[in-house]
């Protein structure tokens, strides 16, 4: 494998296929990986090395100076490309005056459970060495720097996992590919946002919307963010990295052919615009077949009384005219968005991370072994706002959950299954604040119902897995609703929206041991308790299922100083 110098960008050579999946941006934070190079060890898959220097900095994306957390001094940073089976090593230098959490998300972290959401934060002034494998090109891989228990960081970039060349993709190689990060934005600093939530209040309305960290104020007079050659087709990866709002994305006069969604190939329908809910990502193809001039990309908030809009410019290389100031209109109401969700279909004949086609996995023919219904709610605890799942608002214990479980002291840190599989009617508005950890039997096929009885849209994400989003419907779920499930070609993904007064049904096999976070993608809801962990234990303690704890893992709480348990074996 070619060795790159640290200062070289990890973008593949033009014309070389990179079937990298849309790198989802799960919470809005700052992310950059520089100093990347690749080496190949004898008898091993290639290694990619990254160095991250974490610092504070001042940015003004909406014209108001504010503090943010930077990685290698930039906002936001370039994408990093890797390939299936690469080994990635990250060295993190924390130059902040407080701890900093590194976590993996949006990828099926096969064997690498120690990048889980509750990994212990990196102490101030310390170096942290994080090795993990890049397994499965169908999955998005992210590392999320954030302060533990705090909405600290503001923007990140994704790590793309490219398909190996022997895996075909169902479309021709694009001329180039571009990542488009869209998200709402607050002009308050991360410490101010934290203080709002700690005081028991919601964040309120955002101040604007950004595209790749910028807000276009010139309405067509700014420099192009991307360029296209006439007649060529380009791939755009669109991710909502915001805190709160669903966004509609569109390009003036250019339809978008959907080809990927959160790591899955889709049936290639064409759309004039796409609703991208918080945490979701889409891959689309756009052909430069219109009049050679500039065009606007548009991102605007959905389901809000006051619509916030921003634009960025796409320029034809031979164009001489500015973009039209007329912004294409966005759809209205969530019925349109629901119908768009129903149009998404899994491409059954396309290959996935392995040469076998996606449709060879017949999820609709598997017997359901357990049904779990989760109902989100908002309430007050001690006169402060809290969000809950089935009446339990999650709080983090001093000992990280995975460490407690690994060291066999879980009973001293948390209780399993504090919520029932179906929320009792007696719960009502009563909310308890405690760790919320569910126990799921290894390799069982489970149906999860996400029921939203509130008046605002929800967005849910599950770490460590993809699931089949078989239905999203209005009303309340009952068993007879299963007749409406898509049991043939629902898209395999890891984020799903639930509309107001509606429910969503997802199905998956829990075949990936670990402690996995199921959470609201809306930052204020997650920070104030609307998330939980799902524990999946392999009874064999085998290295085929899970790696041993890294030698350099940071320990805290009651496990600090304890001898390590016996290692897993083959």
C-alpha positions in Angstrom: 0.0 0.0 0.0 1.2 3.5 -0.9 2.7 5.4 2.1 1.5 9.0 2.5 3.4 11.7 4.2 1.6 13.3 7.2 0.9 16.5 5.4 -0.8 14.9 2.5 -4.6 14.8 2.4 -6.1 11.3 2.4 -8.3 11.9 -0.6 -8.1 9.1 -3.2 -6.7 9.8 -6.7 -9.3 11.2 -9.0 -10.9 8.5 -11.1 -10.3 5.7 -8.6 -13.5 4.2 -7.2 -14.1 4.8 -3.6 -17.4 3.3 -2.6 -17.1 4.9 0.8 -20.3 5.2 2.6 -21.8 8.5 3.8 -20.0 9.4 6.9 -22.7 10.4 9.3 -22.2 13.2 11.7 -23.9 12.2 14.8 -23.5 15.3 17.1 -22.3 18.6 15.9 -18.7 18.9 16.9 -15.4 20.0 15.5 -13.3 17.3 13.8 -10.1 17.1 11.9 -7.6 14.4 11.3 -4.3 15.5 9.9 -0.9 13.8 10.0 -2.2 10.7 8.4 -0.2 8.1 6.7 -0.5 4.4 5.9 1.9 1.5 6.4 1.5 -2.1 5.8 2.8 -4.7 8.3 3.9 -8.1 7.1 1.0 -10.5 7.2 -1.5 -7.8 8.4 -3.9 -5.4 6.9 -2.7 -1.9 6.3 -2.5 0.6 9.2 -3.6 4.2 9.1 -2.1 6.6 11.7 -3.7 9.8 12.8 -2.6 12.5 15.3 -5.3 14.8 16.8 -4.4 17.9 18.8 -7.5 19.1 20.7 -7.5 22.8 21.5 -9.9 25.7 22.1 -10.4 28.3 19.4 -12.6 31.2 18.2 -14.9 30.9 15.2 -17.6 33.1 13.7 -19.7 31.0 11.3 -22.7 33.3 11.8 -20.7 36.5 12.3 -20.6 36.2 16.1 -17.3 35.2 17.7 -17.7 32.1 19.8 -15.5 29.5 21.5 -15.3 26.1 20.0 -13.2 23.0 20.4 -10.9 22.4 17.4 -9.0 19.4 16.2 -5.6 20.4 14.8 -6.7 24.0 14.7 -9.3 23.8 12.0 -13.1 24.0 11.6 -14.3 21.7 10.1 -11.6 19.3 9.0 -11.0 17.2 5.9 -12.4 13.7 5.4 -10.2 10.7 6.0 -10.5 7.8 3.7 -9.9 4.2 4.8 -10.7 0.8 3.3 -12.4 -2.2 4.6 -10.1 -4.2 7.0 -7.7 -1.3 7.6 -6.4 -0.9 11.1 -6.7 2.7 12.3 -4.5 4.1 15.1 -5.4 7.5 16.6 -3.1 9.5 19.0 -5.1 12.2 20.8 -3.4 15.1 22.6 -5.8 16.9 24.9 -4.7 20.5 25.3 -7.9 21.6 27.0 -8.3 22.4 30.7 -10.8 19.6 31.2 -11.4 16.0 30.2 -12.3 15.1 26.7 -14.2 12.0 25.5 -13.5 10.1 22.3 -16.1 7.7 21.1 -16.9 5.7 18.0 -20.3 5.8 16.4 -22.3 5.1 13.2 -20.3 2.0 12.3 -20.8 -1.6 13.3 -17.7 -1.7 15.5 -17.0 -5.4 15.1 -14.9 -6.6 18.0 -13.9 -3.1 18.9 -16.2 -2.5 21.9 -13.7 -0.3 23.7 -14.6 2.6 21.4 -18.1 2.6 22.9 -20.1 5.6 23.9 -19.1 5.4 27.6 -15.4 5.2 27.1 -13.6 7.1 29.8 -12.7 10.6 28.9 -9.1 11.6 28.1 -7.8 13.7 31.0 -6.5 17.2 30.5 -3.0 17.5 29.3 -2.7 13.7 28.5 -2.1 11.6 25.4 -4.5 8.8 24.6 -3.7 6.0 22.1 -6.7 4.5 20.4 -6.4 1.5 18.0 -9.4 -0.1 16.3 -10.2 -2.0 13.1 -12.0 -0.6 10.1 -14.3 -3.5 9.3 -17.1 -3.5 6.8 -17.4 -0.9 4.1 -21.1 -0.8 4.5 -20.8 1.0 7.8 -20.0 4.5 8.7 -17.1 5.1 11.1 -16.9 8.2 13.2 -14.9 9.3 16.2 -16.8 11.8 18.2 -14.9 14.1 20.5 -17.2 15.5 23.1 -17.1 16.3 26.8 -18.7 13.7 29.0 -22.2 14.6 30.1 -21.9 18.0 28.3 -22.9 19.4 24.9 -19.4 20.7 24.4 -18.1 20.2 20.9 -19.5 21.7 17.7 -18.6 20.0 14.5 -16.8 17.0 13.0 -15.8 15.3 9.8 -16.3 11.7 8.9 -14.0 8.8 8.3 -15.0 7.1 5.1 -14.6 3.3 4.8 -14.1 2.4 1.1 -15.2 -0.8 -0.4 -12.4 -3.0 -1.6 -12.1 -3.0 -5.4 -13.3 -6.6 -5.6 -16.8 -5.5 -4.3 -18.8 -4.0 -7.2 -21.1 -1.0 -6.8 -24.3 -0.4 -8.7 -23.3 2.8 -10.4 -20.4 4.2 -12.5 -17.4 5.8 -10.9 -18.3 9.5 -10.3 -16.0 12.2 -11.5 -15.4 13.3 -7.9 -17.2 13.2 -4.6 -18.1 15.9 -2.1 -19.1 15.8 1.5 -21.9 18.3 2.5 -22.4 18.8 6.2 -25.6 20.6 7.0 -26.8 21.5 10.5 -28.5 24.1 12.7 -26.2 26.3 14.8 -26.3 28.4 17.9 -24.2 31.5 18.5 -23.9 30.7 22.2 -20.7 28.9 23.3 -20.8 25.3 24.3 -20.4 26.4 28.0 -23.5 28.6 27.6 -25.5 25.8 26.0 -24.5 23.5 28.9 -25.6 26.0 31.4 -29.0 26.3 29.8 -29.5 22.6 30.0 -28.1 22.3 33.5 -30.5 25.0 34.7 -33.4 22.9 33.5 -34.4 24.7 30.3 -34.4 23.7 26.7 -32.1 25.2 24.1 -34.7 27.1 22.2 -34.5 28.0 18.5 -31.1 27.8 16.7 -29.7 31.0 15.3 -28.9 29.7 11.8 -28.0 26.9 9.5 -24.5 26.0 8.2 -23.2 24.1 5.2 -19.7 22.8 5.8 -19.3 25.2 8.7 -20.3 28.4 6.7 -23.4 30.5 6.3 -23.8 32.1 2.9 -24.8 35.7 3.3 -24.2 36.8 -0.3 -27.1 34.9 -1.9 -24.9 33.8 -4.9 -22.0 36.2 -4.5 -19.7 33.9 -2.5 -17.0 31.7 -4.0 -18.2 28.2 -5.1 -17.9 25.5 -2.4 -17.7 22.8 -5.2 -17.2 22.8 -8.9 -18.4 20.5 -11.6 -17.3 19.8 -15.2 -20.1 19.9 -17.8 -21.5 16.5 -18.6 -19.9 14.8 -15.6 -21.6 13.1 -12.6 -20.6 13.7 -9.0 -21.4 12.0 -5.8 -22.5 14.2 -2.8 -22.7 12.8 0.7 -25.2 14.9 2.6 -25.3 14.6 6.4 -27.3 16.4 9.0 -24.9 17.2 11.8 -27.1 19.6 13.7 -28.3 19.8 17.2 -32.1 19.9 16.9 -33.8 20.5 13.5 -34.6 18.3 10.5 -33.4 20.0 7.3 -34.5 19.9 3.7 -31.7 19.8 1.2 -31.9 20.7 -2.5 -29.9 22.0 -5.4 -31.2 24.5 -7.9 -32.4 22.8 -11.1 -30.5 19.6 -10.4 -32.3 16.4 -9.4 -30.5 14.0 -7.1 -30.4 10.3 -7.6 -30.3 8.5 -4.3 -27.7 5.6 -4.3 -26.8 5.2 -0.6 -28.2 5.7 2.8 -26.2 5.2 6.0 -24.1 2.4 4.6 -26.7 0.7 2.4 -27.2 0.7 -1.3 -30.7 1.9 -2.1 -33.0 1.6 -5.1 -32.0 4.6 -7.2 -35.0 6.9 -7.1 -34.6 10.5 -8.1 -35.6 13.4 -5.8 -35.9 17.1 -6.2 -35.2 17.5 -2.5 -34.5 15.3 0.6 -35.5 15.7 4.2 -32.4 14.8 6.2 -33.3 14.3 9.9 -30.7 14.9 12.6 -27.9 12.3 12.4 -29.0 10.9 9.0 -26.8 10.7 5.8 -27.6 10.2 2.2 -25.4 9.6 -0.9 -26.7 11.0 -4.1 -25.4 11.4 -7.7 -25.8 14.7 -9.5 -25.1 15.3 -13.2 -23.8 18.6 -14.5 -26.1 18.7 -17.5 -27.6 22.2 -17.1 -26.6 25.7 -18.4 -23.0 26.3 -17.3 -23.2 28.8 -14.5 -23.4 28.8 -10.7 -26.2 27.1 -8.8 -27.3 27.2 -5.1 -27.3 24.3 -2.7 -30.0 25.0 -0.1 -30.5 23.8 3.4 -33.6 24.9 5.4 -35.2 23.9 8.6 -38.3 21.7 8.6 -41.3 21.5 11.0 -40.5 24.9 12.5 -42.6 28.0 12.7 -39.7 30.3 11.6 -37.8 28.7 8.8 -34.0 29.2 8.8 -32.2 28.9 5.4 -28.7 28.9 4.2 -27.1 28.4 0.8 -23.8 27.4 -0.8 -22.6 27.6 -4.4 -21.9 24.9 -6.9 -20.1 26.3 -9.9 -19.7 24.9 -13.4 -16.0 25.0 -14.4 -16.9 26.9 -17.7 -19.7 29.0 -16.1 -19.7 32.7 -16.3 -23.1 33.7 -14.8 -24.0 33.9 -11.1 -26.6 31.7 -9.5 -30.2 32.8 -9.6 -31.3 34.5 -6.4 -34.6 32.5 -6.5 -34.3 29.8 -3.9 -36.3 26.6 -4.7 -39.1 26.1 -2.3 -39.1 23.3 0.4 -42.0 21.0 1.0 -44.5 21.8 3.7 -45.7 19.5 6.5 -44.5 16.1 7.7 -46.9 14.0 5.6 -44.6 14.8 2.6 -41.6 13.6 4.6 -43.4 10.4 5.7 -44.2 9.6 2.1 -40.6 10.2 1.1 -39.5 7.7 3.8 -41.9 5.1 2.3 -40.2 5.5 -1.1 -36.8 4.5 0.2 -36.0 0.9 -0.7 -33.0 -1.5 -0.2 -31.2 -2.5 -3.3 -31.5 -6.2 -3.1 -29.1 -7.1 -5.9 -26.3 -4.7 -5.0 -23.3 -6.1 -3.1 -22.7 -5.1 0.5 -19.4 -5.2 2.4 -19.0 -8.7 1.1 -19.5 -10.0 -2.4 -22.9 -11.5 -1.6 -25.9 -9.3 -2.5 -27.7 -7.3 0.2 -31.0 -9.1 -0.5 -29.5 -12.5 0.4 -30.3 -11.6 4.0 -34.1 -12.3 4.4 -34.8 -10.5 7.6 -38.6 -10.7 7.0 -38.5 -14.5 7.3 -36.9 -14.5 10.8 -39.1 -15.2 13.8 -39.3 -12.3 16.3 -38.1 -13.5 19.7 -38.8 -10.3 21.7 -40.7 -7.1 21.2 -39.6 -4.0 23.1 -41.7 -0.8 23.0 -39.9 2.4 24.0 -41.9 5.6 24.6 -40.1 9.0 24.8 -41.4 11.7 27.2 -40.6 15.1 28.6 -41.2 15.9 32.3 -39.9 17.9 35.2 -37.7 16.4 38.0 -37.1 18.8 40.9 -38.4 21.6 38.7 -35.9 20.9 36.0 -36.5 19.5 32.5 -35.7 15.9 31.9 -36.4 13.5 29.0 -37.0 9.9 29.6 -37.6 6.5 28.0 -40.5 4.5 29.5 -40.3 6.7 32.6 -36.5 6.5 33.2 -34.2 9.4 32.5 -30.6 8.0 32.0 -27.7 9.4 34.1 -24.1 8.3 33.8 -22.6 6.6 36.8 -19.0 7.4 37.9 -17.9 4.0 36.7 -18.4 3.6 33.0 -21.0 0.9 32.3 -18.8 -1.3 30.0 -16.0 -1.2 32.5 -18.3 -2.3 35.3 -19.6 -5.1 33.2 -16.2 -6.3 32.1 -14.8 -6.3 35.6 -17.9 -8.2 36.9 -19.0 -5.4 39.2 -22.1 -4.4 37.3 -24.4 -5.0 40.3 -22.5 -2.4 42.3 -23.0 0.3 39.5 -26.3 -0.2 37.8 -29.3 -2.5 37.5 -30.3 -4.3 34.3 -33.8 -3.9 32.8 -35.1 -1.0 35.0 -37.7 -0.5 32.3 -40.2 -3.0 31.1 -40.6 -4.1 27.5 -43.9 -2.2 27.4 -44.3 0.9 29.4 -47.0 0.4 32.0 -49.9 2.8 31.9 -49.3 3.5 35.6 -46.0 5.3 34.8 -47.8 8.4 33.5 -45.6 11.5 34.0 -43.6 9.9 36.7 -39.9 10.0 35.9 -36.9 8.4 37.7 -33.3 9.4 37.1 -30.9 6.5 37.1 -28.7 4.4 34.7 -30.9 2.8 32.0 -29.4 -0.5 30.8 -31.4 -3.1 29.0 -30.2 -6.7 28.7 -30.7 -8.5 25.3 -29.8 -12.1 24.7 -27.0 -12.7 22.2 -28.1 -13.5 18.6 -31.8 -13.0 19.2 -34.0 -11.3 16.6 -35.7 -8.3 18.3 -38.5 -6.0 17.2 -38.2 -2.5 18.8 -41.1 0.0 18.7 -40.2 3.6 19.1 -43.3 5.5 20.0 -43.5 9.3 20.0 -46.5 10.6 21.9 -45.2 14.2 21.8 -45.8 17.0 19.4 -42.2 17.2 18.0 -40.3 15.0 15.7 -37.7 12.5 17.1 -34.6 11.0 15.6 -33.1 7.8 17.1 -29.7 6.2 16.6 -28.3 2.8 17.7 -24.6 2.3 18.0 -22.9 -1.0 17.0 -25.7 -2.1 14.7 -27.7 -1.4 11.7 -31.4 -2.2 11.8 -34.3 -2.6 9.3 -36.7 0.4 9.5 -39.7 -1.6 8.5 -42.4 1.0 9.3 -43.1 4.6 10.3 -46.7 5.3 10.8 -49.0 7.8 12.6 -50.9 6.9 15.8 -50.0 4.3 18.4 -48.5 0.9 17.8 -50.5 -2.3 18.3 -49.5 -5.8 17.2 -52.0 -5.7 14.2 -49.8 -2.9 12.7 -47.3 -5.6 11.7 -49.4 -6.2 8.6 -48.1 -2.9 7.3 -44.4 -3.7 7.8 -42.1 -3.8 4.8 -40.6 -7.3 5.2 -38.8 -7.4 1.9 -36.7 -4.3 1.1 -36.6 -1.9 4.1 -33.3 -0.1 4.1 -30.7 -1.3 6.6 -29.6 1.8 8.5 -28.8 3.0 12.0 -30.9 6.2 12.4 -34.6 6.6 12.0 -37.0 9.5 12.5 -40.4 9.3 14.4 -42.9 11.9 13.5 -45.2 13.6 16.1 -47.9 11.3 17.5 -46.4 8.5 15.5 -44.3 5.3 15.9 -41.5 3.5 14.1 -40.7 -0.2 14.0 -37.1 -1.5 13.6 -35.9 -5.1 13.5 -32.4 -6.5 14.0 -30.4 -9.5 15.2 -28.3 -8.6 18.3 -25.2 -10.5 17.1 -22.6 -8.0 18.1 -21.6 -8.3 21.8 -21.0 -5.1 23.7 -22.6 -2.2 25.6 -24.4 -0.2 22.9 -26.0 3.2 23.1 -29.6 3.7 21.9 -30.2 7.5 21.9 -32.0 10.5 20.7 -30.0 12.4 18.2 -31.4 15.6 19.4 -28.7 16.9 21.7 -30.8 18.5 24.4 -32.9 15.3 24.7 -29.9 13.0 24.9 -28.1 15.3 27.4 -31.1 15.3 29.7 -31.7 11.6 29.7 -33.4 10.3 26.5 -31.0 7.5 25.9 -30.1 4.1 27.2 -27.6 1.3 26.8 -28.3 -2.2 25.5 -26.0 -4.9 26.9 -25.3 -7.9 24.6 -23.1 -10.5 26.2 -21.4 -13.4 24.4 -21.5 -16.5 26.8 -18.2 -17.8 25.4 -15.9 -14.9 26.2 -14.3 -15.5 22.8 -11.9 -13.3 20.9 -14.0 -14.2 17.8 -16.8 -12.0 19.4 -14.9 -9.3 21.3 -11.4 -8.0 21.9 -9.9 -7.8 25.3 -9.7 -4.5 27.0 -6.7 -2.5 25.6 -3.7 -2.4 27.8 -3.8 1.4 27.8 -7.5 1.7 28.7 -8.1 4.4 31.3 -9.8 3.1 34.4 -11.9 5.1 36.9 -14.6 4.6 39.5 -14.6 1.4 41.5 -12.6 -0.6 38.9 -9.5 1.6 39.3 -6.8 -0.5 40.7 -8.7 -3.8 40.3 -6.8 -6.7 38.7 -7.9 -7.4 35.2 -10.3 -10.3 34.6 -9.1 -13.4 32.8 -8.6 -12.5 29.1 -10.8 -13.7 26.3 -9.5 -16.7 24.3 -10.0 -18.0 20.8 
